[in-house]
């Protein structure tokens, strides 16, 4: 399994989700979560641009291996997501696979253009904390499949 990195705007405030994410993260040795500072800004477009500037250094040169989480991204079943990560791992020469979760107003237009891989966890809207938990949960399932570890249903 390749190293996996999640880049997210804002720190986890929900203690229940924080506990669950930390518990899963302990089990997945190759997962890193980078929480970028949340920006306070009343202008939505300016906010998105500032978030993009925070994210940009983490994705430069990694665009082909980076998924942008957004509502219009591709939806996968758990097994399809597992297959996609396996395929990406086999084709990217050991490079880190990354995921980007933006703030409440979604990604900046430049980020949408720059990252061609887009992932949607559902047709419903979730907080970035909930999206982070669901993504880590699916990555943990991938880890279990990869290591042939039975996953409790």
N, C-alpha and C positions, 0 to 999 in steps of 0.2 A: 504494500500500500504506500502510495506517495504521501509526502507531507501535505497537509491541508491547512489552509489559513482562512479565517473569517475576519473581514474588515468591517466594522460596524460603527455607526455614529451614535455616541452616547453610552453612558455607563448603565449597567443593570441596576435598577432601583427596586424591582419586585424581588423581595428576598426569597420567595418560594421558587421562582424561576431561576434565580441566581444559584440556589442550592442544587436544583436539578441539573442545571448546565454544568456546574463545577463537578458534580458526581459523574456525569457522562464524560466530561473532559479528562478526568483522572484515568478513565479506562481506555481512552484513545490517545496513545502516546504520541502520535504524529499530528495532533491538532493544536493549532495556536489561534487564539482569539485576540484581535487587536481592537480595543475600544478607543475610538478617537473622540476628542473633546467635542461635546455638543455646543453648537453655536446659537447664540441668542440674537435674533434678527427678525424684525417685523416684515421686511420686504422678502417675499417668497423667492423671487428669482435671484436676489443677492445672496440669500441663505444657501440656495442650491449651488451657486457658483463657489461660495466659500467652502462648502462641504466637498465639492469636487477638488478644490485646491488641497484640502487635507488628504483626500484619497489618492490623488494622482501619483505621488511618489511610490506608493505601494503597488501600483498596477503597471507602471511603465516597464515595457519589455515583457510583461506577463499577460498581455491582452488575450492571447490565444488560450490561456489556461485559467481565465477568470470569468466567473458567472456573475451577472448582475441580477439581484433579486428584484423583481418588479411585477406588477399585476398583469402585464401583457406578455410575460415570458412563457416559455414552454412548460407544460405541466407533465410530470412523470408519475407513474406508479412507483412504489418503493423498489420493485424489481427492475423497472426501466432505469431508475436513477442509479441503482447499483451497477447495472450494465454500462451506463454512460460514464460513470467514474472509472470503471475497469478499463473501458476503451480509451479514455483520456489518459489514464495512467500508462497504458501500454504504448501510446503514441507520442508521449511528450518527454522522453529521455530523463525521467526522474525529476522533472521540475515540479515545483509546488503548485497544487490546484487551489485556486482562491475563490472566495465568494464575497460579494460586497452587498451590505445592507445599508441603505441610505436612511436619512432622517424622515420625519413625518410627511414632508412634501414630495418625497420621491427624488429620483436622480436628476441631475442637470442634463441638458440636451447633449452637451459634449461627452458626458459619460455614457449616455445611451448610444452615441455614435461609436465611441471608442471600444466599447465592450459588445461584441456581437453575440456572445452566449448569454441568453437571458433565461432566468428560472422563475417560475411562479409556483408558490407552495399551495395556492388555492385561488379560486375565483373570489373568495371573500377577502376582506381587509383585516389585517392584524397589526398590533403595535410592533415596533421593531424588536422589542424584547420577546414577544411571542414568536415572531418569525425566527429569531435567533435560536430559541429553544427547539422549534420544529426542525430547523435545519440541522442542529447538533444531533437531535434524535435520529434523523435519517442518516447522517454520517456515521453514527454509532451502529446502526443496522448494517450499513455497508461494511464497517469494520468487522462486525460479527460474521457476515457472509464471507469476507476475505480471509479471516482467520479460522473459519469453520467452527465458530463458537455458537452453541445454541442460544437463541434469543428468546427470553420468556415473553409469551404473548399475553 
